[in-house]
């Protein structure tokens, strides 16, 4: 990466592009970037989970908290995709309150 004209010594967080698809699953690359940034306190003006994140997570059947935990725990996009796919195939059992 080349440095930009920025008075700050740290680069401002910016998630990957909206249209980047990993593992055939749209949006999770960007959403995982935002989840990690939220976890480490560098999210800035971005929002996790934003309305689009919430829609995608609902379609995947994964809570925002679960996805954040997955994003922080994995080391690669491939591992994240694998966890998302496993979670979709084996949803947790409903818990009676």
C-alpha positions in Angstrom: 0.0 0.0 0.0 1.2 3.4 -0.8 0.8 6.2 1.8 -1.8 8.8 1.0 -1.7 12.4 1.9 -3.2 12.1 5.4 -2.3 14.1 8.5 -3.0 11.1 10.7 -0.3 8.6 11.3 -2.9 5.8 11.2 -5.0 5.0 8.1 -8.7 5.4 8.5 -10.6 2.1 8.5 -12.3 1.2 5.2 -14.0 -2.1 4.6 -13.6 -4.0 1.3 -15.9 -3.0 -1.6 -19.7 -3.8 -1.4 -19.5 -6.0 -4.6 -16.7 -8.3 -3.5 -18.0 -11.8 -3.3 -16.0 -14.5 -1.4 -17.0 -18.2 -1.5 -20.0 -17.4 -3.5 -21.5 -15.4 -0.7 -22.0 -11.7 -1.4 -21.3 -9.0 1.3 -19.5 -11.2 3.9 -16.1 -9.8 3.0 -17.2 -6.3 3.7 -19.3 -7.4 6.7 -16.4 -9.3 8.2 -14.1 -6.3 7.9 -16.6 -4.2 9.8 -17.1 -6.8 12.4 -13.4 -7.1 13.1 -13.1 -3.3 13.2 -15.9 -3.1 15.6 -14.3 -5.7 17.8 -10.9 -3.9 17.9 -12.4 -0.4 18.2 -11.3 1.0 14.8 -14.7 1.0 13.0 -14.9 4.8 12.9 -18.0 6.1 11.1 -19.0 2.7 9.7 -21.8 0.7 11.3 -21.8 -3.0 12.2 -24.4 -4.4 11.9 -25.9 -2.0 9.4 -29.3 -2.7 7.8 -27.7 -4.5 4.9 -25.6 -6.6 7.3 -28.8 -7.5 9.2 -30.5 -8.6 6.0 -27.6 -10.8 4.9 -27.3 -12.2 8.4 -31.0 -13.0 8.5 -30.7 -14.8 5.2 -27.7 -16.8 6.5 -29.5 -17.5 9.8 -26.6 -16.1 11.8 -26.8 -13.5 14.5 -24.6 -10.4 14.4 -22.9 -11.5 17.6 -22.2 -15.0 16.1 -20.8 -13.5 12.9 -18.6 -11.1 14.8 -17.2 -14.0 16.8 -16.6 -16.0 13.6 -14.9 -13.0 11.9 -12.5 -12.5 14.8 -11.6 -16.2 15.3 -10.8 -17.1 11.7 -7.5 -16.3 10.0 -8.6 -16.4 6.3 -11.6 -15.6 4.2 -11.8 -19.3 3.2 -12.1 -20.3 6.9 -14.8 -17.7 7.4 -16.8 -19.1 4.4 -16.4 -22.6 5.7 -17.8 -21.6 9.1 -20.7 -19.7 7.6 -21.6 -22.7 5.4 -21.3 -25.1 8.4 -23.5 -22.9 10.5 -26.1 -22.7 7.7 -26.1 -26.5 7.4 -26.2 -27.1 11.2 -28.3 -24.3 12.8 -28.3 -24.4 16.6 -31.3 -26.0 18.3 -34.0 -23.7 19.5 -33.7 -23.1 23.3 -36.9 -23.1 25.3 -37.2 -20.1 27.6 
